[in-house]
Structure formats: structure tokens, C-alpha cells
Amino acid sequence: MSTRFHGGAAPVLIATLMLTQTMGWGTSISLIGVLAAPMGASLELERATIYAGVSVMFIIGAIVAPLSGRLIDQIGGLTALCLGTPLFGVALGLLAVAQGPVTYFAAWGIFGLGMHLALATAAYAALVQLFGGNAYRGIGVLTLATGLCSTLFWPLSEVALQVMDWRTLCGIYAGATLLVSFPAHLAIARHHRRAPNRPDNESVEENLAHVPPDRARLAFRLLVIMTTLTHCVGMVMAILTIDLFVSLGTPRESAVFAASLIGIAFLVSRGIDVVVGARIARMALARIVFAMLPLSLLPLLAFAVAEEPLPVWLAAVSAVLYGLPAGLLGILRPALPFHIFGSFGYGHRLGRLARPMDLASALAPFGFAWLITWSPQYALWVIVMMSTAAFIVVLALSRIVSEGPNHRHYPPSPIG
């Protein structure tokens, strides 16, 4: 039997993971949004070279993702967090003393080695291992951390840079990681320690929750295609929305305001899902969300085709219309593998899904930045077609996957 989500220890666990995940995202990927300029000036590196550090992180993360997933299944998500968090502390410390491109990129490489052990993959797996079918709400709450990290750490870092240099700030973040996040992960791992309880002599495919064995591989391939396409779109919109609006004729100051509404829409949709999402079948929600995604981008495409300047009000409306379904994608990505396949081997599946997503994170922004510069209309055509293709894949996946909630749960891979 899985632990009930509303059990006494659950709120403390979720609150702890919210804190440590917000810190983890805010002091790694989000960090460069504020520190890129002072880092580049100090290290005498071009801005593009500074941003390439994040690409190194994602490429290394893609290489180790399946291995990280297997390790999470073997030792448990909470114990994996105890291994990944020190790596983030080391990476931040190395970043603080970096003297050139070698040590700079080495720091981001260490981030990549630890990203799936310190961030979402291990955290989501821990919730599934502990709470089974009751993990959905916890996953939804935890996805708020990715929305909050920039909201909190961008202004925090900006204010801190008024009284200290970027090296000191990275050192402080390294200390906070090792003195706050690491002990917090140790504490919850000890509290939720359990013995292994796995099915004997049964393959992963024989333990799928809803998918017959002969169609399991097809279901997973469709899931990979679907999540990779939407993650690629999400990365492009997260990084290049301002440039896209400006290229469509919106004044830059107004474009910044409009793009900022995406994050608010993210949090609103994820908050609504936390409250009422459990009443909606996951595949039904997926069909709605994946249909809304390309539709939300059609007004932008229409103005691009018409070669008319994009009004500020429409840029703002488009940002909100895109942000609402895009926010729910952050919940569906970890929820759908559990809904379809159950908890056994969940960490490994998240790791396998993460590899193409990490590669998309590393490569898509550069490719689309060039495409937007060349032709924003063509860039939007590609984004809309990728979103539409993802919706078609969801419809195909729905023909295979049951809507029922009867997950097969094997608690857990070891939690301690």
C-alpha cells in the first residue's frame, strides 16, 4: 500500500522539496539570466559563450539521464537527491573561482552530472515511490518550483549584485546548497526510509498499468515524441518570446511586459490543476492541453503572415493563452509516464524521456534564434507545426492508453 498523500508527514515533505527545488533551479539554470553580463566581463568571454555553459549542462545531462534514472529506481528518489545536491554545491563553488573557459565549462559539466539527481527527475520519482496514485497533487505542487525559481531568484540576484560581485554571490549560493538543501534532503530521506519491495521475476513490460505488453514500446515511443516536441517549443518560447514579439513589430518594452505574463499564466494553470486537476482524467487533460497549444499561437502566425505589426494587447493575450496550456505541460510530462506505466521503473523512464528533452534544451534555442532573425514567420510556422504534430501524437497515444486510475504501484524502489 502506498502512503496517503494527505498523511501527516506529506505536507512537510512537499514543503521541503518545494524549497530545495526552487533553490536548485534558481541557482543553476536561472542563475545565468542575471549573471551572464558580469560573468562575461570578468572572464573575458562573449555573451554567446557564457550562455553555452547551459548547453554543456544539458548535453552532459542528456548523456547521463538514463543512468541517473536507473540509479534513482535502485536507491530511491530521496537518496538520489542527497547525491545530486552536493554536486550542485561543488559546481557553484567552481563557478565562483572560475578563471577562464576551462573551469567555467567544467562547472556547468558538473551541473549536468547532477541535474537529474538534484532536480525534477529524482524529486518526482520520490513522490511516486512514496505516494503511488496519490502522487499527482504532489507533482503538481512541485512543478510550481520551476515557475517560482526565476520569479524569486532573478530579483534576489539582481539586488545582491548591488552589494557584492558575482563570484561572492555564487559562493553564497554554494554555501546555501550545502548547508540548507543538502541537510534538508538528508533529513527527509531518513524520515521516509523504507525497505525494498519490488515484484519478483517480472519484466517492466509485464507490469504496465494500462498498456498491453505488445503495445508498450509503441506507447513509450509516442510519449518520447510528444514530450520532446512540446519541450522544444517550450524552451524556444521561454528564451526567445521577447525577441519573437519584437521581430513581429511590438516595441521592446511592451514585448518584455507581454512575455512576463507567460510566467503568471504558468502559475495560474498549475495552481488550478493542483486544486481540481485530480477530477480530470490525465489523458483527457492531455488532449485538451495539446489542442490548446497550437491554437494559442495562431494569432501570432496570422500577424506574421499578414506582415502587420503585432499590437501590444494581442501580444499580451497571446502570452496568456500560450502560458495556460504550457504551464500544464510541466505537470503532464512527469504525470503521464506514471499514469501509463505505473511506478515500477518510473525513474528509468523519466531518465530516458529526459535525454531527448535535454538535447532539445541545448540545441533548440540557438537554432530558433537564427530562424527568428531570418524569418519570424517561418519560425512560427515551425513552432505551430511541431505543436500540432504533438497533438496528433496525443490522439494516437489515447487510442492505446486507458483513462482509468488503476495504476499498478510497487512501493518502492528503496527510499533510504
C-alpha positions in Angstrom: 0.0 0.0 0.0 1.3 3.5 -0.8 1.5 6.3 1.7 -1.6 8.5 1.6 -0.8 11.9 0.2 -2.5 13.7 3.0 -0.7 11.8 5.7 0.9 13.9 8.5 4.4 13.8 7.0 3.4 14.6 3.5 3.0 18.4 3.8 6.4 18.7 5.4 8.0 16.6 2.6 6.3 18.6 -0.1 7.3 21.9 1.5 10.9 20.8 1.9 11.1 19.7 -1.7 9.4 23.0 -2.9 12.2 24.9 -1.0 15.1 22.8 -2.3 13.8 22.6 -5.8 13.2 26.3 -6.1 16.8 26.8 -4.8 18.2 24.2 -7.1 16.6 25.7 -10.3 17.2 29.3 -9.2 20.9 28.8 -8.5 21.6 26.8 -11.7 19.7 27.3 -14.9 18.0 30.6 -13.9 21.3 31.9 -12.5 22.7 32.8 -15.8 19.8 35.1 -16.7 21.2 37.7 -14.3 24.9 36.8 -14.1 25.7 36.4 -17.8 26.8 40.1 -18.2 29.2 40.3 -15.2 30.5 36.8 -15.8 31.3 37.6 -19.4 33.1 40.8 -18.5 35.1 39.2 -15.7 36.1 36.1 -17.7 36.5 38.0 -21.0 34.1 35.7 -22.7 31.4 36.6 -25.3 27.8 36.5 -24.2 27.1 33.6 -26.5 30.0 31.7 -24.9 28.6 32.3 -21.4 25.2 31.0 -22.4 26.8 28.0 -24.0 27.5 26.8 -20.4 23.9 25.9 -20.0 24.1 23.9 -23.3 27.0 22.0 -21.8 24.9 21.3 -18.7 22.0 19.9 -20.8 24.3 17.8 -23.1 26.0 16.2 -20.1 22.6 15.7 -18.6 21.3 14.0 -21.7 24.3 11.6 -21.7 23.8 10.5 -18.0 20.0 10.8 -17.9 19.1 7.1 -18.4 21.9 6.0 -15.9 20.6 8.6 -13.4 17.1 7.2 -13.8 18.2 3.6 -13.1 20.1 4.8 -10.1 17.0 6.6 -8.8 15.0 3.4 -9.1 17.7 1.4 -7.3 18.4 3.7 -4.3 15.2 5.8 -4.3 14.5 9.4 -5.3 15.2 11.0 -1.9 18.6 9.3 -1.5 19.4 10.4 -5.1 18.7 14.0 -4.1 21.3 13.5 -1.3 23.8 12.6 -4.1 22.9 15.3 -6.6 22.7 18.3 -4.2 26.5 18.2 -3.2 27.3 18.1 -6.9 25.4 21.4 -7.4 27.3 22.8 -4.4 30.6 21.9 -6.0 29.5 23.3 -9.4 28.6 26.6 -7.8 31.9 26.7 -5.9 33.9 26.0 -9.0 31.9 28.7 -10.8 32.8 31.2 -8.1 36.5 30.6 -8.7 36.5 30.1 -12.5 39.3 31.9 -14.2 38.6 31.1 -17.9 36.6 28.9 -20.3 38.0 25.6 -18.9 36.9 26.0 -15.3 33.8 27.8 -16.4 32.6 24.9 -18.6 33.8 22.4 -16.1 31.4 23.9 -13.6 28.5 23.6 -16.0 29.5 20.0 -16.7 29.2 19.2 -13.0 25.8 20.8 -13.0 24.9 18.4 -15.9 26.2 15.3 -14.0 24.0 16.2 -11.0 20.9 17.7 -12.7 18.7 14.6 -12.8 19.8 13.6 -9.3 19.3 17.0 -7.8 16.3 18.4 -9.6 12.9 17.2 -11.0 13.7 13.6 -12.1 14.7 12.5 -8.6 12.0 14.6 -6.8 9.1 13.4 -9.0 10.3 9.8 -8.6 10.5 10.2 -4.8 6.8 11.3 -4.8 5.7 8.4 -7.0 7.7 5.9 -4.9 6.1 7.2 -1.7 2.6 8.1 -2.6 1.7 5.9 -5.6 -1.6 7.0 -7.1 -1.9 9.9 -4.7 1.3 11.5 -6.1 -0.4 13.6 -8.7 -1.2 16.5 -6.4 2.3 16.5 -5.0 3.8 16.5 -8.6 1.5 19.5 -9.4 2.6 21.4 -6.3 6.3 20.7 -7.1 6.1 22.0 -10.6 5.3 25.4 -9.1 9.0 25.4 -8.1 10.1 25.8 -11.7 7.8 28.7 -12.1 8.9 30.4 -8.9 12.6 30.0 -9.4 13.1 32.9 -11.8 10.4 35.0 -10.1 12.4 34.7 -6.8 16.0 34.4 -7.8 16.2 36.9 -10.6 15.3 39.9 -8.4 17.2 38.4 -5.5 20.4 38.0 -7.5 20.0 41.4 -9.1 19.7 43.1 -5.7 22.7 41.0 -4.3 24.9 42.2 -7.2 24.4 45.8 -6.0 26.4 44.9 -2.8 28.7 42.1 -4.0 30.4 40.7 -7.1 29.1 37.6 -8.9 31.8 35.4 -7.5 30.8 36.1 -4.0 27.2 35.5 -4.9 28.0 32.1 -6.4 29.9 31.2 -3.3 27.0 32.2 -1.1 24.7 30.1 -3.2 27.1 27.2 -3.0 27.1 27.5 0.8 23.3 27.6 0.9 23.1 24.5 -1.3 25.4 22.6 1.1 24.1 24.0 4.4 20.4 24.2 3.6 19.4 21.9 0.7 21.7 19.0 1.4 20.8 18.7 5.2 17.1 19.0 4.2 17.4 16.2 1.8 19.3 14.0 4.3 16.5 14.7 6.9 13.6 13.7 4.6 15.4 10.7 3.3 16.0 9.4 6.8 12.4 10.1 7.8 10.9 8.3 4.9 13.4 5.3 4.8 11.8 2.1 3.6 12.8 -1.4 2.7 12.8 -2.6 -1.0 9.5 -4.0 -2.2 9.7 -5.0 -5.8 7.8 -7.6 -7.9 10.0 -10.7 -8.4 10.9 -12.2 -11.8 8.7 -9.9 -13.7 9.8 -7.6 -16.5 8.9 -3.9 -16.7 6.6 -4.6 -19.7 4.7 -7.2 -17.7 3.9 -4.7 -15.1 2.4 -1.8 -17.2 -0.6 -0.2 -15.7 -2.8 0.2 -18.8 -0.8 -0.9 -21.8 -0.8 -4.4 -23.2 2.7 -5.8 -23.4 2.8 -5.9 -27.3 2.0 -2.2 -27.4 4.2 -0.9 -24.6 7.1 0.0 -26.8 4.8 2.0 -29.2 3.3 3.8 -26.3 6.6 4.9 -24.9 7.9 6.0 -28.3 4.8 8.1 -28.8 5.4 9.6 -25.3 9.0 10.4 -26.2 8.0 12.2 -29.5 5.2 14.1 -27.8 7.2 15.3 -24.8 10.3 16.2 -27.0 8.2 18.3 -29.4 6.5 20.2 -26.7 9.6 20.7 -24.7 11.4 22.1 -27.7 8.6 24.6 -28.2 8.6 25.4 -24.5 12.4 26.1 -24.5 12.1 28.3 -27.5 9.2 30.3 -26.1 10.8 30.6 -22.7 14.0 32.1 -24.0 13.0 33.8 -27.3 9.5 35.1 -26.7 10.7 38.7 -26.3 12.7 38.6 -29.5 9.8 37.0 -31.3 7.4 39.7 -30.2 9.9 42.4 -31.2 10.5 40.8 -34.6 6.7 40.9 -35.1 6.7 44.7 -34.5 5.9 45.0 -30.8 8.0 47.7 -29.1 10.7 46.1 -26.9 9.5 47.5 -23.6 6.0 46.3 -24.3 7.3 42.9 -25.5 9.1 42.4 -22.2 5.8 43.1 -20.3 3.8 40.8 -22.5 6.3 38.0 -22.3 6.3 38.3 -18.5 2.7 37.3 -18.5 3.6 33.8 -19.6 5.1 33.0 -16.2 2.0 34.3 -14.4 -0.2 32.1 -16.7 2.1 29.2 -15.9 1.5 29.5 -12.1 -2.3 30.1 -12.5 -2.8 27.0 -14.6 -0.6 24.8 -12.4 -2.4 26.2 -9.3 -5.8 25.3 -10.8 -4.6 21.8 -11.6 -3.4 21.3 -8.0 -6.9 22.2 -6.7 -9.2 20.5 -9.3 -6.9 18.5 -11.6 -7.4 15.2 -9.8 -11.0 15.2 -11.1 -9.9 15.2 -14.7 -8.5 12.0 -16.3 -4.9 12.6 -17.3 -5.3 11.6 -21.0 -8.4 13.8 -21.3 -6.5 16.7 -19.9 -3.6 15.9 -22.2 -5.9 16.1 -25.3 -7.2 19.5 -24.1 -3.8 20.9 -23.3 -2.1 19.7 -26.5 -5.0 21.1 -28.6 -4.8 24.5 -26.9 -1.1 24.8 -27.5 -1.1 25.3 -31.4 -4.3 27.3 -31.2 -2.7 29.8 -28.8 0.0 30.5 -31.4 -2.3 31.1 -34.4 -2.8 34.9 -33.7 0.9 35.4 -33.8 1.2 33.4 -37.0 -1.7 35.4 -38.6 0.1 38.7 -38.0 3.4 37.3 -39.2 1.7 36.1 -42.5 -0.1 39.4 -42.9 3.2 41.3 -42.2 1.3 43.6 -39.8 2.8 45.0 -36.6 1.7 42.9 -33.6 -0.4 45.1 -31.2 0.7 45.2 -27.6 -2.7 44.0 -26.4 -2.6 41.0 -28.7 1.0 40.1 -27.7 -0.2 40.1 -24.0 -3.3 38.0 -24.8 -1.2 35.5 -26.9 1.3 35.2 -24.0 -1.5 34.3 -21.6 -3.2 31.9 -24.0 0.1 30.2 -24.5 1.1 30.2 -20.9 -2.0 28.4 -19.6 -1.6 25.2 -21.6 2.2 25.4 -21.4 2.0 25.5 -17.6 0.0 22.3 -17.6 2.6 20.6 -19.8 5.0 20.8 -16.9 2.6 18.7 -14.9 1.7 16.2 -17.6 5.4 15.4 -18.5 6.0 13.6 -15.2 2.4 12.5 -14.7 1.8 10.7 -18.0 4.6 8.1 -17.6 3.2 7.2 -14.2 -0.4 7.1 -15.5 0.5 4.9 -18.4 3.2 2.6 -16.9 2.8 2.7 -13.1 5.6 3.2 -10.6 7.8 0.3 -11.4 10.8 1.6 -13.3 9.4 5.1 -13.2 12.8 6.7 -12.6 14.4 4.9 -15.5 11.6 6.0 -17.8 11.9 9.7 -16.7 15.6 9.4 -17.4 15.0 8.0 -20.9 12.5 10.8 -21.6 14.9 13.4 -20.3 17.6 12.6 -22.8 15.9 14.0 -26.0 14.4 16.8 -23.9 17.9 17.8 -22.7 19.3 17.7 -26.2 16.3 19.9 -27.3 17.1 22.3 -24.4 20.8 22.5 -25.6 20.2 23.0 -29.3 16.7 24.4 -30.0 17.2 28.0 -28.7 20.3 28.5 -30.9 18.5 27.1 -34.0 15.4 29.1 -33.5 17.2 32.3 -32.6 18.8 32.1 -36.0 15.4 31.3 -37.6 13.6 34.2 -36.0 16.3 36.6 -37.1 16.0 35.2 -40.7 12.2 35.0 -40.8 9.8 35.2 -37.8 7.0 33.9 -40.0 8.9 30.7 -40.8 9.9 30.3 -37.2 6.2 30.5 -36.1 5.2 28.0 -38.9 7.7 25.5 -37.5 6.6 26.1 -33.9 2.9 25.7 -34.8 3.6 22.6 -36.9 5.6 21.0 -34.0 2.7 21.8 -31.6 0.2 20.3 -34.0 2.2 17.2 -34.5 2.4 16.7 -30.7 -1.4 16.9 -30.6 -1.7 14.3 -33.3 0.6 12.0 -31.3 -1.5 12.5 -28.2 -4.6 11.4 -30.1 -2.7 8.3 -31.2 -1.5 7.6 -27.7 -5.1 8.0 -26.4 -6.1 5.0 -28.6 -3.6 2.8 -26.7 -3.9 4.1 -23.1 -6.8 3.6 -20.8 -8.4 6.6 -18.9 -8.8 4.5 -15.7 -6.9 5.5 -12.5 -6.0 1.9 -11.5 -2.2 2.3 -11.6 -0.1 -0.7 -10.6 2.1 0.6 -7.9 5.1 -1.3 -6.5 6.3 0.6 -3.4 9.1 1.5 -3.7 12.4 1.1 -5.1 14.4 1.8 -1.8 13.7 5.2 -0.3 16.6 5.2 2.2 
